[in-house]
């Protein structure tokens, strides 16, 4: 028998289950009669502990609902397979042999690409025959070489729409007000930069801060003050991964986060921003963390993202059944207008342990505003934006 295994890995996205649907549907077409497709429950943990779910016979209604289900239907974990001992790999190999797994599909981000590469190499050394393919997903858009990966467009769309709504809220009252919004982005600013697209609705942020540029608290306060002096209001977007000149994340400031262990708390910079702004301004201040909805908000997911996620899942299966292994399926952009892509593959060793950062050419010289060139990149991914009323004689 040549059974297949699907693994969701890393953090959730709004469309990872679309990739799952693509894998399941294609396996139903290509598996021989009697062969099975299993999903590992809670990522690699299911493989280690023999917790597999038979999804071979999921019907069309289940697949449709799976495609619209947020987060990760089969679960994930934060466990990293140990490299200092063979124990974990021996347990994985035992499960693969027990279920006669020949095809392996890992759906994840940077860490999952690296883990998939290590697993592929280990299975080769062990002489275990299988075809292993990685299906990318990301919220941060930090997978190297590719134009983008599923998950990022939906996170960007959610961020853009939510920020345009918050800017509307900010102008409800004719009083001075500062809003600072924290968005995801550990080491790359693609998601924070996407917030600039809210301006296409006529209601966008004034300032954007990305991890690729050192965050200077004093300059941040001055930037906000200049906008307040001009407009009476200021809306700033700050990526969770920005660092000060000494290389420290904002959430590592123990004067604000005394009870937290900074080493375990990526993000959470909202208390810092609130503390900093209240030291320097007496007007109303609202600091908001967009939180987990950025990665699991399926209600406003990008339709292009959902389609591409499913296509990559399907294509990974086709290529594995054609004999390819040790590769990641990717999207290469052919044009932005009209938007066209093609699916290609990359060797896992090309992508593993390489993190992508945002091209600084997308930033204006002042480093806290985004150039129009970035709109050419992001707008085709997020889809049509809401259109709001503009009243004559009323400005913001």
C-alpha positions in Angstrom: 0.0 0.0 0.0 1.1 3.6 -0.6 -0.8 5.7 1.9 -0.5 9.5 2.3 -0.1 11.8 5.3 -1.0 15.4 5.6 0.5 17.6 8.4 -0.4 21.1 9.4 2.5 22.8 11.2 3.4 26.1 12.8 0.9 28.9 13.4 -2.6 29.1 11.9 -3.6 31.2 8.9 -7.1 32.0 7.6 -6.6 29.7 4.5 -4.4 26.8 5.6 -7.6 24.6 5.6 -8.0 25.5 1.9 -4.6 23.8 1.3 -5.9 20.8 3.3 -8.9 20.7 1.1 -6.7 20.7 -2.0 -4.6 17.9 -0.7 -7.6 15.8 0.3 -9.5 16.3 -3.0 -6.4 15.5 -5.1 -5.5 12.4 -3.1 -9.1 11.1 -3.5 -8.5 11.4 -7.3 -5.0 9.8 -7.4 -4.8 7.2 -4.6 -5.3 3.6 -5.6 -8.4 1.9 -4.4 -8.0 0.9 -0.8 -5.1 3.4 -0.1 -5.6 5.9 2.6 -5.0 9.6 3.4 -4.3 10.4 7.0 -4.0 13.7 8.8 -1.6 14.0 11.7 -3.4 15.5 14.7 -1.6 18.5 16.2 1.2 18.5 13.8 4.3 16.4 14.3 2.9 15.5 17.7 0.4 13.2 16.1 3.1 11.5 14.1 5.2 11.0 17.3 2.3 9.6 19.3 0.4 7.7 16.6 -2.6 10.1 16.5 -3.7 10.0 12.9 -7.1 10.9 11.4 -8.4 9.1 8.3 -9.7 11.7 6.0 -9.8 9.6 2.8 -13.5 9.6 2.5 -14.4 13.2 3.4 -17.4 14.2 1.2 -17.8 17.3 -0.9 -19.9 19.1 1.7 -17.2 18.5 4.4 -14.5 19.7 2.0 -16.5 22.9 1.3 -16.9 23.5 5.0 -13.2 22.7 5.6 -12.3 25.4 3.0 -14.3 28.0 5.0 -13.1 26.8 8.4 -10.7 29.3 10.2 -7.4 28.4 11.8 -6.2 24.7 11.6 -8.8 21.9 11.5 -6.2 19.2 12.3 -4.3 21.2 14.9 -0.7 22.0 15.4 2.0 22.0 18.1 5.1 23.9 19.0 7.3 20.9 19.4 10.7 20.7 17.6 12.0 17.2 16.7 15.1 16.6 18.7 18.3 16.4 16.6 20.6 15.3 19.5 19.0 11.9 19.6 17.4 9.4 17.2 14.5 8.8 19.6 12.0 11.2 17.9 13.0 10.0 14.4 12.7 6.4 15.4 9.1 7.0 16.6 8.2 8.9 13.5 9.6 6.1 11.3 7.7 3.5 13.3 4.4 5.4 12.7 5.2 5.8 9.0 5.9 2.1 8.7 2.8 1.1 10.7 0.5 3.1 8.4 2.5 2.3 5.2 2.9 6.1 4.5 4.6 6.7 1.1 3.5 10.3 0.5 4.1 13.1 3.1 2.6 16.6 2.8 3.8 19.2 5.3 1.8 22.5 5.3 3.7 25.2 7.2 6.0 28.2 7.4 9.7 28.8 7.7 10.2 26.4 10.7 8.2 23.7 9.0 10.2 24.0 5.8 13.4 23.5 7.8 11.8 20.6 9.7 10.6 19.0 6.5 14.0 19.3 5.0 15.6 17.6 8.0 12.9 14.8 8.0 13.4 14.2 4.3 17.2 13.8 4.8 16.7 11.5 7.7 14.3 9.3 5.9 16.8 9.0 3.0 19.5 8.0 5.3 17.2 5.4 7.0 16.4 4.0 3.5 12.7 4.7 3.9 11.1 5.3 0.5 8.7 8.2 0.3 7.9 11.4 -1.5 7.8 14.5 0.8 6.5 17.8 -0.3 6.0 21.1 1.6 3.1 23.4 1.0 3.9 27.0 2.3 1.8 29.1 4.5 2.7 32.4 6.3 1.2 35.4 8.0 4.4 37.5 8.1 5.4 36.8 4.4 8.8 35.7 5.6 9.4 32.6 3.5 12.5 33.3 1.3 12.5 33.4 -2.6 8.8 33.2 -3.2 6.6 36.1 -4.2 4.2 35.4 -1.4 2.7 32.4 0.4 -0.9 31.6 1.3 -2.0 33.2 4.6 -0.3 36.5 4.1 -2.8 38.0 1.6 -5.7 37.2 4.0 -3.8 38.6 7.0 -3.0 41.7 5.0 -6.6 42.1 3.9 -7.9 41.8 7.5 -5.3 44.3 8.6 -6.2 46.8 5.9 -9.9 46.6 6.4 -9.7 46.8 10.2 -7.4 49.8 10.1 -9.6 51.6 7.7 -12.5 51.0 10.1 -10.5 52.2 13.1 -9.5 55.4 11.3 -13.2 56.0 10.7 -13.8 55.6 14.4 -10.9 57.9 15.2 -12.6 60.8 13.3 -16.0 60.3 15.0 -15.3 62.9 17.7 -13.8 66.4 17.0 -11.1 66.0 19.7 -7.4 65.3 19.7 -6.7 61.6 19.6 -3.8 59.2 19.1 -4.3 55.6 18.0 -1.4 53.2 17.9 -2.0 49.7 16.5 0.2 46.7 16.9 0.3 44.2 14.0 2.2 40.9 13.5 5.6 40.8 11.9 8.5 39.2 13.8 11.3 40.2 11.6 9.7 41.5 8.4 7.4 44.4 7.8 5.3 43.2 4.9 2.1 43.0 7.0 2.6 46.4 8.7 3.4 47.9 5.3 0.1 46.5 4.0 -1.7 48.8 6.3 -0.9 51.6 3.9 -3.4 50.1 1.5 -6.1 51.3 3.8 -5.4 54.7 2.3 -6.9 53.4 -0.9 -10.3 53.6 0.9 -9.5 57.2 1.8 -9.0 56.3 5.4 -5.4 55.1 6.1 -2.7 55.4 8.8 -0.4 58.4 9.2 2.7 56.5 10.3 4.0 52.9 9.8 7.0 51.3 11.6 8.6 48.0 10.4 11.2 45.7 11.9 13.7 46.4 9.1 14.3 49.9 10.5 15.5 50.7 14.0 12.8 52.0 16.2 13.8 55.2 17.9 11.3 56.0 20.7 12.2 59.7 20.8 11.7 59.9 17.0 8.4 58.1 17.3 7.2 60.6 19.8 8.3 63.5 17.5 6.7 61.9 14.5 3.4 61.6 16.3 3.7 65.2 17.7 4.1 66.5 14.1 1.0 64.8 12.9 -1.0 65.9 15.9 0.1 69.5 15.4 -1.0 69.3 11.8 -4.3 67.3 12.0 -5.2 67.0 15.7 -5.2 63.2 15.4 -2.6 60.6 14.6 -2.9 56.9 13.6 0.3 54.9 13.9 0.9 51.2 12.9 3.8 49.4 14.6 5.0 45.9 13.8 5.4 43.7 16.8 9.1 42.9 15.9 10.5 46.4 15.8 13.8 46.8 17.8 15.6 49.7 19.4 19.2 50.7 18.6 20.5 48.2 21.2 18.8 45.3 19.5 16.0 44.9 22.0 12.4 44.2 21.1 9.9 46.6 22.6 8.2 43.9 24.6 11.5 43.2 26.4 11.2 46.5 28.2 10.8 45.2 31.8 9.7 48.5 33.1 6.4 47.9 31.3 6.2 44.1 31.1 7.4 43.3 34.6 5.3 40.1 35.0 6.1 38.6 31.7 9.0 36.5 30.5 10.2 38.4 27.4 11.9 35.3 26.0 8.5 33.6 25.6 6.4 36.6 24.5 6.9 37.7 20.9 4.7 40.7 20.4 2.7 42.3 23.1 4.2 45.8 22.5 0.9 47.6 23.0 1.6 48.2 26.7 4.9 49.7 25.8 3.4 52.1 23.2 0.7 53.1 25.6 3.2 53.9 28.3 5.5 55.8 26.0 2.7 57.9 24.5 1.1 58.7 27.9 4.4 60.1 29.1 4.4 62.7 26.3 0.8 63.5 25.4 -2.2 64.6 27.4 -4.8 64.0 24.7 -6.9 60.8 24.4 -4.8 57.7 23.5 -5.9 54.4 22.3 -3.4 51.5 21.8 -4.8 48.4 20.1 -3.3 45.0 19.4 -5.0 43.5 16.3 -4.1 40.1 17.9 -4.9 36.6 16.7 -7.6 37.7 14.3 -4.9 38.7 11.8 -4.0 35.0 11.3 -7.4 33.3 11.7 -10.0 35.9 10.6 -11.6 33.8 7.8 -14.7 36.1 7.6 -12.8 38.6 5.5 -10.2 36.3 3.9 -8.9 37.1 0.5 -10.6 35.1 -2.2 -7.4 35.0 -4.2 -5.6 33.6 -1.2 -8.2 30.9 -0.7 -7.9 29.8 -4.3 -4.1 29.8 -4.3 -3.9 27.9 -1.1 -6.1 25.2 -2.5 -4.2 25.1 -5.7 -0.9 24.7 -4.0 -2.3 21.8 -1.9 -3.5 20.1 -5.0 -0.3 20.7 -7.0 1.9 19.3 -4.2 -0.1 16.0 -4.4 0.2 15.9 -8.2 3.9 16.4 -8.1 4.5 13.9 -5.3 2.5 11.3 -7.2 4.7 12.1 -10.2 7.7 11.2 -8.2 9.0 14.6 -6.9 10.3 14.8 -3.4 12.2 17.2 -1.1 10.5 20.2 -2.6 8.2 23.1 -1.8 5.5 24.2 -4.2 5.6 28.0 -4.8 3.9 30.9 -6.5 5.8 32.9 -9.0 4.1 36.2 -10.1 4.0 36.7 -13.9 2.2 40.1 -13.8 0.4 42.3 -11.4 -2.1 43.8 -13.8 -3.7 41.6 -14.7 -2.7 39.5 -11.8 -1.2 36.2 -12.9 1.0 33.6 -11.3 2.3 30.2 -12.0 3.2 27.3 -9.7 6.8 26.1 -9.5 8.9 24.2 -7.0 12.0 24.9 -5.0 14.3 22.4 -3.4 13.8 22.5 0.4 17.5 23.2 1.0 17.1 26.5 -1.0 14.4 27.7 1.4 15.2 26.1 4.8 16.6 28.3 7.5 16.4 31.4 5.3 14.2 34.3 6.4 12.9 36.9 4.1 12.8 40.6 5.1 11.0 43.4 3.3 12.8 45.3 0.5 13.7 48.7 2.0 13.0 50.3 -1.4 9.3 50.1 -0.5 9.9 52.7 2.2 9.9 56.4 1.8 13.1 58.2 2.9 11.5 59.1 6.2 11.2 55.3 6.8 7.7 55.5 8.4 5.6 55.8 5.2 5.2 53.4 2.3 5.8 54.0 -1.4 3.2 53.5 -4.1 5.3 50.7 -5.5 4.2 48.5 -2.6 0.6 49.0 -3.6 1.4 47.4 -7.0 2.6 44.4 -5.0 -0.1 44.1 -2.3 -3.4 45.2 -3.9 -3.8 42.3 -6.3 -3.4 39.9 -3.3 -6.0 41.4 -1.0 -8.7 41.9 -3.5 -11.4 44.6 -3.7 -11.7 46.9 -0.7 -14.9 48.4 0.7 -16.0 51.7 -0.7 -17.0 54.3 1.9 -19.1 57.5 1.5 -17.3 60.8 1.0 -19.4 63.8 2.1 -18.9 67.1 0.4 -17.2 69.7 2.6 -16.2 67.1 5.3 -12.5 66.2 5.4 -10.4 64.1 7.7 
